[in-house]
Amino acid sequence: MSKVSLTVNGKAVTAEVEDRTLLVHLLRDHLNLTGTHVGCDTSQCGACVVHIDGRAVKSCTTLVGQVDGATVTTIEGISRGDELHPMQAAFRDNHGLQCGYCTPGMIMSAIDIVNRHGSDLDEHTLRQELEGNICRCTGYHNIVKSVLDAASRMKLAQAAE
């Protein structure tokens, strides 16, 4: 057993876990943050994506010990109170989801993509970057539309700050 300390969605967390505990299980089973999904357990689907120190990471293959001292943000931590994150709002407004299972990981990946590429993100680059996230429902058209819309919204939100 190891004791780890990290910040999750702005709150300090200390936990004693087995050394083999995956981050996704700490989040879901110990912290009850069930928005992070387990889809494949092999880092193929992207349903488990969270941000670790501001970068998108698949939590199903990340040991908790690797994030000791880190800042973790999950889908539950990106909104500001009742105000959705611009990416969440764009997914809602552009029908970027159907069953919703992939949506939290897709949104977390998309935020990272926009943060790295900015509002000048083009469709080809976006589609390449989203290859690590699988959606079995939508065909990706409305997901791409949502992310491109959110890139503009995120730029406006940054300018307003």
N, C-alpha and C positions, 0 to 999 in steps of 0.2 A: 504494500500500500504506500502511496505517495500523497503528500499534501501539496495542493496547487492553489495558487491565488491568481485570479485574473479579473478583468473588468468585463462584464457582459451587459450590453445595452445601457452603459453608463453606471452600473451598480457593481460594487466590489463583491466578488464571490470567492469563497475559500471552500475547497472540497477535499475530502480524502477519498482517493479512488485507486483501484488496481492499476498497475503500470500499463496494462494493455487496454485500458478504457479509451474508446474513441470519443472525439469531441462531440459528434452527433448524439451519442448516448448520454454524455453529461448534460447536454442541452435539453434533450427530450425527457430523459428518465429522472434526472436529478433536479433540474431547474424548471421542468414542466413547460419548456418553450417548444411546443409541438409544431410550430410553423416550419421548422427545418425538418424536411422529410428524408426518410431512408427509402431509396428507390432500388438500388442495385447492390450496394455494399462493395462495389469494385471501382468506384470513381468514374463510371461511364455515363451516368444519366444526368448529373448536375442538380438533382432535387435537394441535395444537402448543402448547397453553397451558402456560406456565410462570409463575412468580412473579418479578417484577422489583421489588425493594425492597418485597416483601410484597404486591404487587397482581398479580392475574391479567392476563396479556398474551398475545396471540397472537404467537408467535415467528416465524411465517412471513412477517410483514410488518414486522418490527422489524429495522432495520439494527444490526449489531454496534456501530458507532460511536455509536449512540444510547444504548447501555448501558455505555459506558466509565465505569468507576468505580462501577458499580451492583453490587448483590447479586442474583444469579439463583439461584432454587431450581427444580430439576426434580423429576420424579416419583422419581428415584433419591435425592433428598436429603431426603425428608420422613419416612422411617422413622428410628427410633433403634436402630441395630444390627439385631438380629433382630426387634425389636418394631415391628409395623406401625403406621403412623399410624392414629388412630381412623377416618378416612375409608376407608382401605384395608381395614381390618378389617370395617367395615360393608358395603362392597361385596362382600367375600368372603362374609360371613354372610347377606346378603340377596339373593345371586345377582344383583348389579347389573351383571353383564357377561355377554356371550356370546362373541363372537369376540375381544374385548379391544382392538381397534384404537383405539377412541375412549376407552377407559378412562383412560389417563394424563391426557389433557387434561380429561376429564370430572371426574376426581378433583381436579385442580388448580383447576379452575373452582369446584367444589363447596366446597373449603376456603375459597376467597375469599368465596363467597356466605355461608357460615356465619360467617366472621370479621366480615363486614359486618352481618349480620342477627341473629346470635346464635342461641341455642337456641329462640327463639320463632318461628323461621322457619316460615311456613305453606306448604302445598302449592301454592297459587295463585302466590304470589311466587316460589317455587322454580322452578316450571314456566316462568314468564316469564323468569327469570334464565338458565335453561339453554337458551333458544332459540338461543344462539350456538354450541351444541355439538350436532353431529348424530350420532345413533346409528341405524344402519340395521338393527339386529338386535332390540333389546329392547322397543320400544314405550314405553320410559321408565318404566314402572310400578315395576320393581324398582330402577331408578336413583333415582327419587324416594324410595322406601322406604328405600334405603341412605343417602341424604343426610340425611333426617329422623332416622334412627337415629343417624347420625354426629354430628349437631348435639348430641344429648344426651350422647354419648360425649365429644365435645370439651369440653363444659361440665364434665363430671366430671373429665376430665384436667387442665383448667385449675385446678379447685378443689383437686386433689391436689398441685399444684406449689407 
